[in-house]
Amino acid sequence: MATPKRGLKTLRRRRAPAQPAPPEFAPSPASRELSDFEFTLIILTYGFQRWVVSCMEAANVRGLGALDVLVLHTVNHRARNRRLSEICMVLNIDDTHLVAYALKKLVAAGLVAVSRRGRERHYQTTPAGDAACLDYRHVREKFLVPSLSWLSDSGSVLPNMAAFLRTMTGLYDQAGRFATAASLEQPKPPPVRTKLVRTK
């Protein structure tokens, strides 16, 4: 059945304008391998965050986010009786506000105590915080460590992986400094708008 000429004109008017083809990017083999690694790293990061929250809840401490748990363990072990800036340095976190807020929550929960030395504040876990970290380790030993037995049979897999990830951290930091230095020579564009516009 033939379509009326008026209908064809209407269809042509409604047809969306042709979109320009996206720019083609041919990644190098090394770039493709890096993309696979980064995607795996993203999945690992969020899987690890879910794990620390679940493990902490299994240790009978509920209501903490992943960063709260990591800050608690850092204050308990690697940065005990340290200042906020030192805790951030140990965790490699630039945004001190995130760690400061986590510390406020932990202090309010009675898991971390603050001591003043002049104008500086130092943080350490309370007896309740020590007990929470110890219970966390018991849960970890019971449910996670046995799952890694096949890695233990393979020799030094975990130490090599830890060394590799530390090396990658240094490479990302170095590349970030280079990218920042290169961008200083260019005019800075305005920041993108992230606030949603409310419609009536």
trRosetta pair geometry for C-beta under 8 A, 3 or more apart (Angstrom, degrees):
i j d omega theta_ij theta_ji phi_ij phi_ji
3 7 5.0 -110 174 81 98 129
3 8 5.8 114 113 -56 118 90
4 7 4.6 96 65 2 85 103
4 8 7.3 -149 99 -6 48 83
5 8 5.6 -50 -153 31 40 113
5 9 6.7 40 151 -18 67 102
6 9 5.8 -53 -154 35 35 112
6 10 6.6 36 149 -20 65 104
7 10 5.6 -52 -150 34 35 113
7 11 6.4 36 153 -20 67 103
8 11 5.7 -53 -149 35 33 111
8 12 6.4 33 153 -19 65 106
9 12 5.7 -55 -149 36 32 112
9 13 6.5 31 154 -20 65 104
10 13 5.8 -56 -151 35 32 110
10 14 6.4 21 156 -12 66 111
11 14 5.9 -63 -146 42 31 105
11 15 6.5 46 153 -43 65 98
12 15 5.7 -38 -149 8 33 118
16 19 7.8 -1 132 -37 114 91
21 24 8.0 -1 137 -43 112 87
27 31 3.7 -128 -173 93 106 127
27 32 5.1 135 106 -54 126 77
27 35 7.1 0 -179 -20 171 133
28 31 4.6 99 51 3 74 103
28 32 7.3 -139 94 -5 41 83
29 32 5.7 -53 -150 34 34 111
29 33 6.5 33 153 -17 66 105
30 33 5.7 -55 -150 38 33 111
30 34 6.3 36 151 -21 66 105
31 34 5.5 -52 -147 36 33 113
31 35 6.4 38 152 -23 64 102
32 35 5.6 -49 -150 31 33 114
32 36 6.7 35 151 -18 63 101
33 36 5.7 -51 -153 34 35 112
33 37 6.5 35 149 -18 65 104
34 37 5.5 -53 -149 37 35 113
34 38 6.2 34 154 -19 68 106
35 38 5.7 -54 -143 38 31 109
35 39 6.3 31 157 -19 65 105
36 39 5.9 -54 -147 36 29 109
36 40 6.4 28 154 -16 63 107
37 40 5.8 -60 -152 39 30 110
37 41 6.2 34 150 -24 66 107
38 41 5.3 -50 -146 34 34 116
38 42 6.6 41 153 -23 64 97
39 42 5.7 -46 -153 28 34 113
39 43 6.7 31 151 -14 63 103
40 43 5.7 -56 -152 39 35 110
40 44 6.1 37 150 -21 68 108
41 44 5.5 -53 -144 38 32 114
41 45 6.2 40 154 -28 65 103
42 45 5.7 -51 -149 28 29 114
42 46 6.8 12 160 -4 63 105
43 46 6.5 -64 -151 43 28 98
43 47 6.0 28 154 -18 65 114
44 47 5.6 -61 -143 42 28 112
44 48 6.0 30 159 -21 66 107
45 48 6.0 -59 -152 35 24 109
45 49 6.5 23 152 -18 62 106
46 49 5.4 -47 -144 35 38 114
46 50 6.5 41 155 -19 65 100
47 50 5.8 -52 -151 35 32 110
47 51 6.4 35 150 -23 64 106
48 51 5.4 -54 -149 33 34 115
48 52 6.5 31 157 -19 68 101
48 66 7.9 96 113 -154 72 131
49 52 6.1 -51 -145 32 32 105
49 53 6.7 28 157 -13 63 106
49 66 3.7 -20 -154 -112 91 160
50 53 6.0 -62 -154 39 32 109
50 54 6.1 27 154 -16 68 112
50 66 7.7 -37 -49 -82 26 123
51 54 5.8 -61 -145 41 30 108
51 55 6.0 28 158 -19 68 109
51 144 7.4 76 -171 -91 130 133
52 55 5.7 -52 -140 39 30 111
52 56 6.2 32 157 -20 63 107
52 66 5.3 96 69 -138 119 79
52 69 4.6 165 151 99 114 147
52 70 6.6 14 171 -57 166 81
53 56 5.9 -56 -147 36 28 110
53 57 6.4 27 154 -17 63 107
53 64 7.0 -163 -124 90 77 76
53 65 6.9 -34 -95 -156 117 32
53 66 5.5 -65 -47 -75 101 73
53 69 6.5 -152 -81 -18 52 146
54 57 5.7 -56 -148 38 31 110
54 58 6.3 32 152 -19 65 106
55 58 5.6 -53 -148 37 33 112
55 59 6.5 28 151 -15 64 106
55 69 7.9 111 71 -166 96 151
55 136 5.7 74 139 -152 105 84
55 139 5.1 159 -158 104 83 129
55 140 5.9 36 -152 -69 141 81
55 143 7.7 -161 -107 60 94 128
55 144 7.6 -23 -92 -28 131 128
56 59 5.5 -58 -151 40 34 110
56 61 5.0 -66 171 75 89 102
56 62 7.7 147 120 -88 91 36
56 64 5.7 -68 132 62 154 122
56 69 4.9 -119 -53 -110 147 128
56 132 7.4 27 -149 175 88 106
56 136 5.8 -8 -97 -104 61 114
57 60 7.7 58 180 -70 36 14
57 61 6.9 -107 -93 72 32 51
57 62 5.1 54 -121 -95 86 80
58 139 4.6 127 103 -135 121 149
58 143 7.8 -3 125 0 172 149
59 132 6.1 104 132 -161 127 64
59 135 3.7 130 -155 117 104 107
59 136 4.5 -54 -46 -72 162 58
59 138 7.4 125 -107 53 101 94
59 139 5.3 -113 -62 -11 89 135
60 132 8.0 -126 75 -119 78 80
60 135 6.6 -48 32 148 95 159
61 64 6.3 8 136 2 102 125
61 111 7.6 65 -143 -87 140 139
61 132 4.8 46 -50 -141 147 120
61 135 7.6 136 -13 76 106 130
61 136 7.8 -40 28 -63 126 102
63 109 7.6 171 89 -104 122 131
64 68 3.9 -136 -166 96 96 132
64 69 5.3 118 126 -56 128 81
64 72 7.3 -16 -159 -19 156 139
64 105 7.3 140 -118 132 80 130
64 106 7.9 48 -117 -85 121 81
64 109 7.6 -24 -74 -52 104 170
65 68 4.8 102 52 4 69 106
65 69 7.2 -133 98 -5 38 87
65 102 7.7 -104 61 -110 104 100
66 69 5.9 -56 -154 34 32 110
66 70 6.4 27 153 -16 66 107
67 70 5.6 -55 -145 39 36 111
67 71 6.1 36 156 -19 68 105
67 98 6.3 -71 175 164 159 108
67 99 7.6 -121 169 -92 116 56
67 102 5.2 -114 124 -85 99 141
68 71 5.9 -57 -148 37 28 109
68 72 6.4 33 152 -23 63 106
68 102 4.7 -165 -98 -147 61 98
68 105 5.7 -59 -119 88 125 135
68 106 6.3 167 -162 -60 91 96
69 72 5.6 -53 -150 32 31 115
69 73 6.6 25 155 -13 65 105
69 136 7.8 151 -161 -121 109 150
70 73 6.0 -56 -148 39 32 106
70 74 6.2 34 152 -22 65 108
70 91 6.7 100 139 -123 118 126
71 74 5.5 -54 -145 36 33 114
71 75 6.3 30 158 -16 67 105
71 87 6.8 49 -144 172 88 129
71 91 7.3 -30 -92 -63 69 153
71 99 5.9 155 -106 -143 129 79
71 102 4.3 125 11 127 159 136
71 103 6.3 -117 161 -65 142 69
71 106 6.6 -137 103 -30 115 145
72 75 6.1 -58 -149 38 27 106
72 76 6.2 24 152 -18 62 113
72 106 5.6 177 -86 -118 91 137
72 111 5.9 -24 -127 139 118 135
72 112 6.8 -130 -117 -54 73 111
72 125 6.9 75 -168 -98 75 113
72 129 6.2 -148 -160 -154 101 105
72 132 7.0 -49 166 100 141 128
72 133 6.7 -164 139 -74 101 100
73 76 5.4 -58 -143 40 33 114
73 77 5.9 -10 170 13 69 114
73 78 7.9 36 132 11 75 96
73 133 5.9 138 -106 -123 70 112
73 136 7.4 -102 -84 91 111 156
74 77 6.7 -77 -133 52 21 81
74 78 5.3 -51 -147 55 65 100
74 79 4.9 11 158 28 90 110
74 87 5.9 108 124 -151 130 90
74 90 5.7 146 -160 102 121 132
74 91 5.9 -45 -93 -61 160 105
75 79 5.9 -45 -95 83 41 88
75 80 6.2 88 172 -101 47 53
75 82 7.4 -139 -121 40 67 94
75 87 6.6 -5 -75 -114 81 127
75 103 7.7 119 -62 -111 144 95
75 106 7.5 145 26 128 153 161
75 112 5.7 15 116 -118 163 119
75 123 5.1 -65 -133 123 126 109
75 124 6.2 179 170 -124 98 28
75 125 5.5 133 113 -48 102 83
75 129 7.4 -38 95 165 116 147
76 80 6.4 2 178 -86 14 100
76 124 7.9 100 -97 -166 40 61
76 125 4.4 23 -93 -23 82 144
76 129 6.2 -154 -83 143 109 105
76 130 6.5 151 -137 -101 112 57
76 133 4.5 151 -178 -65 172 164
77 80 6.6 121 6 -41 1 104
77 133 7.5 177 -39 -172 100 149
78 90 5.3 153 121 -170 117 141
79 82 4.0 -72 177 27 87 146
79 86 5.7 164 -150 124 117 96
79 87 4.7 144 129 -102 157 68
79 90 4.5 -138 -56 0 125 159
79 123 7.9 28 122 74 99 101
80 124 5.2 53 -168 -122 78 94
80 125 7.2 -60 -122 8 96 88
81 115 7.6 -13 -135 42 85 125
81 122 5.2 17 -171 166 60 123
81 123 7.2 -164 -109 74 22 36
81 124 4.6 7 -67 -67 66 119
82 86 4.0 -113 176 91 118 130
82 87 5.5 148 97 -55 118 78
82 90 7.5 80 95 -17 168 133
82 122 6.4 160 80 -146 6 84
82 123 6.6 -32 63 50 58 82
83 86 4.8 93 55 9 75 104
83 87 7.1 -136 98 -6 39 87
83 120 5.5 -56 -103 -173 122 115
83 121 6.6 109 -131 75 75 58
83 122 5.9 -56 -73 -96 59 64
83 123 7.7 114 -120 6 18 88
84 87 5.7 -56 -150 35 31 111
84 88 6.4 31 154 -17 66 105
84 96 6.1 72 148 -162 115 112
84 99 6.4 143 -163 109 87 118
84 100 5.9 21 -144 -85 137 85
84 103 6.9 -98 -107 -8 96 160
84 121 6.8 38 -26 74 99 103
84 123 7.4 80 -71 -11 62 125
85 88 5.7 -54 -150 37 32 112
85 89 6.4 35 151 -23 65 105
85 96 7.0 -27 -93 -109 61 130
86 89 5.4 -49 -147 33 35 114
86 90 6.5 38 154 -21 65 101
87 90 5.8 -51 -150 33 32 111
87 91 6.5 14 156 -2 65 110
87 99 5.8 163 108 178 114 141
87 103 7.6 103 83 -68 167 126
87 123 6.8 -1 -53 50 141 130
88 91 6.0 -68 -146 50 30 100
88 93 4.8 -102 -151 71 78 88
88 94 7.3 98 174 -102 120 12
88 96 5.3 -55 -73 -101 154 78
88 99 5.1 -144 -81 10 87 160
89 92 7.3 27 -174 -75 32 41
91 99 6.9 159 48 -92 146 129
92 169 6.9 -58 -136 -167 168 132
93 96 7.5 131 115 -82 98 41
93 98 6.3 -108 174 70 136 122
93 99 5.7 137 90 -44 143 117
95 98 4.7 63 104 -2 109 109
95 99 7.6 149 100 -3 66 84
96 99 5.7 -60 -155 45 47 106
96 100 5.7 50 148 -26 77 108
97 100 5.5 -53 -140 39 31 114
97 101 6.2 33 159 -21 65 105
98 101 6.1 -57 -151 34 26 108
98 102 6.6 25 151 -17 62 107
99 102 5.5 -53 -148 37 35 113
99 103 6.3 37 153 -20 67 104
100 103 5.7 -54 -149 36 31 112
100 104 6.6 36 151 -22 63 102
101 104 5.6 -48 -151 31 35 114
101 105 6.7 35 152 -17 64 102
102 105 5.8 -54 -153 35 34 111
102 106 6.4 30 151 -16 67 108
103 106 5.6 -56 -144 40 34 110
103 107 6.1 36 156 -21 68 104
103 112 6.2 -95 -153 96 72 157
103 123 6.0 -84 -142 -106 125 155
104 107 5.8 -53 -146 36 29 110
104 108 6.3 28 155 -17 64 107
105 108 5.7 -57 -148 39 30 110
105 109 6.3 25 154 -16 65 110
106 109 5.6 -56 -144 40 32 110
106 111 4.7 -82 -167 71 84 106
106 112 3.9 46 127 7 113 121
106 129 7.2 56 -179 -104 109 126
107 110 7.8 45 176 -68 31 24
107 111 7.7 -96 -73 54 21 65
107 112 5.1 -65 -73 79 61 93
107 113 7.1 108 -125 -105 84 25
107 114 6.0 2 -113 -25 134 107
107 123 8.0 -96 -70 -128 104 107
109 112 7.9 54 61 15 90 79
110 126 6.0 -70 166 51 65 157
110 128 5.2 27 126 56 99 152
110 129 7.7 -158 125 -43 55 87
111 125 6.4 -37 162 -143 70 84
111 126 6.1 -153 -166 34 19 102
111 128 5.7 -100 -101 103 56 99
111 129 3.7 106 -176 -87 69 94
111 132 6.0 -28 -130 20 117 149
112 123 5.5 2 180 -169 119 104
112 124 7.0 160 -154 86 74 24
112 125 5.7 -55 -101 -105 64 49
112 126 6.5 -146 -90 -11 9 88
112 129 5.6 85 -65 -79 53 155
113 123 7.3 156 79 -150 43 56
113 124 6.0 -22 60 68 89 75
113 125 7.5 68 13 163 82 11
113 126 4.9 104 -31 -70 104 91
113 129 8.0 -138 -10 5 78 136
114 121 5.2 -21 -163 -165 110 109
114 122 7.2 138 -158 70 57 43
114 123 5.9 -26 -100 -96 66 70
115 121 7.4 140 72 -157 37 58
115 122 5.0 -27 66 65 89 97
115 123 8.0 178 22 -80 73 25
115 124 7.2 4 3 16 112 106
116 119 7.8 -32 -165 -140 101 9
116 120 7.1 144 -156 79 59 45
116 121 6.0 -35 -99 -99 66 63
116 122 7.6 169 -94 18 17 80
117 120 5.1 -22 67 68 86 98
117 121 8.0 163 24 -93 73 16
117 122 5.9 37 -1 -13 113 119
125 129 3.1 -140 -163 106 97 129
125 130 5.2 136 118 -54 124 67
125 133 6.6 -32 -140 -12 169 131
126 129 4.7 101 44 6 65 102
126 130 7.1 -121 99 -4 37 85
127 130 5.5 -48 -144 34 34 114
127 131 6.4 34 155 -19 64 104
128 131 5.7 -53 -148 37 32 111
128 132 6.4 35 152 -22 64 104
129 132 5.6 -50 -146 33 33 113
129 133 6.5 31 156 -16 65 104
130 133 5.9 -57 -151 38 30 108
130 134 6.3 30 152 -19 65 108
131 134 5.6 -55 -146 37 32 113
131 135 6.3 32 156 -18 66 105
132 135 5.9 -54 -147 38 30 109
132 136 6.3 37 150 -24 63 105
133 136 5.4 -50 -149 33 33 118
133 137 6.6 34 152 -20 64 102
134 137 5.7 -53 -153 33 33 111
134 138 6.7 36 149 -21 64 101
135 138 5.5 -49 -151 31 37 114
135 139 6.6 36 151 -16 66 101
136 139 5.9 -57 -153 37 32 108
136 140 6.3 34 149 -21 66 108
137 140 5.3 -52 -144 37 35 116
137 141 6.2 37 155 -21 67 104
138 141 5.8 -53 -147 36 30 111
138 142 6.4 26 154 -19 63 109
139 142 5.7 -60 -148 37 31 110
139 143 6.1 -13 170 14 69 114
140 143 7.0 -76 -132 51 20 82
140 144 5.0 -35 -161 35 64 121
140 145 6.4 75 142 -29 72 97
141 144 7.6 -25 -59 51 11 80
141 145 5.0 -10 -137 12 44 138
142 145 7.7 69 12 33 15 99
142 146 7.6 -20 173 -4 27 114
143 146 7.4 -76 -163 32 12 101
143 147 7.5 7 152 -17 51 114
144 147 5.8 -64 -163 30 38 114
144 148 7.1 25 151 -15 70 108
145 148 5.9 -64 -158 34 40 109
146 149 5.8 -8 -168 -33 51 111
148 151 4.7 -40 -175 34 81 119
148 152 6.4 89 128 -26 82 92
148 158 7.2 40 -178 -67 133 131
149 152 5.4 -50 -153 31 41 115
149 153 6.6 42 150 -21 68 100
150 153 5.6 -48 -151 32 37 113
150 154 6.8 36 149 -21 62 106
151 154 5.6 -57 -153 33 38 113
151 157 4.6 -117 -163 68 90 134
151 158 5.6 80 149 -43 132 96
152 158 7.9 -6 -78 -5 60 121
154 157 4.6 35 93 -34 119 126
156 159 4.7 -46 -173 48 94 114
156 160 5.4 99 123 -27 90 99
157 160 5.9 -66 -151 40 26 109
157 161 6.2 25 155 -20 66 109
158 161 5.6 -53 -143 36 32 112
158 162 6.3 34 157 -20 65 103
159 162 5.6 -53 -146 35 33 112
159 163 6.3 31 155 -17 65 105
160 163 5.7 -54 -148 38 32 111
160 164 6.2 36 152 -22 65 105
161 164 5.5 -52 -147 35 32 114
161 165 6.4 29 156 -17 66 105
162 165 5.9 -55 -147 37 30 108
162 166 6.4 31 153 -18 63 105
163 166 5.7 -53 -148 36 32 112
163 167 6.4 35 152 -20 64 105
164 167 5.6 -55 -152 35 31 112
164 168 6.4 31 151 -18 66 104
165 168 5.5 -49 -145 36 35 112
165 169 6.5 44 151 -25 64 99
166 169 5.5 -47 -152 29 34 116
166 170 6.8 34 151 -16 63 102
167 170 5.8 -55 -156 36 35 111
167 171 6.4 33 149 -19 67 106
168 171 5.5 -53 -146 37 37 113
168 172 6.3 37 155 -19 68 103
169 172 5.9 -54 -148 36 29 109
169 173 6.4 29 153 -18 63 107
170 173 5.6 -54 -146 37 32 112
170 174 6.2 30 156 -18 66 107
171 174 5.7 -54 -146 38 30 111
171 175 6.2 28 157 -16 65 107
172 175 5.8 -55 -143 40 29 108
172 176 6.2 35 155 -23 63 107
173 176 5.7 -56 -150 34 28 115
173 177 6.7 29 153 -19 63 102
174 177 5.8 -53 -153 32 33 110
174 178 6.6 31 151 -16 65 104
175 178 5.6 -53 -149 37 36 113
175 179 6.2 35 153 -19 68 105
176 179 5.7 -53 -145 37 31 110
176 180 6.3 32 155 -19 65 106
177 180 5.7 -54 -147 37 31 111
177 181 6.3 31 155 -19 65 106
178 181 5.8 -56 -147 37 30 110
178 182 6.3 28 155 -18 65 107
179 182 5.8 -55 -147 37 31 110
179 183 6.3 28 156 -19 65 108
180 183 5.8 -58 -146 37 30 108
180 184 6.8 43 153 -35 62 98
181 184 5.9 -43 -158 13 34 117
182 185 6.5 -56 -173 25 41 108
182 186 7.7 21 142 -7 66 109
183 186 5.6 -65 -157 40 50 108
183 188 7.6 66 160 -95 102 81
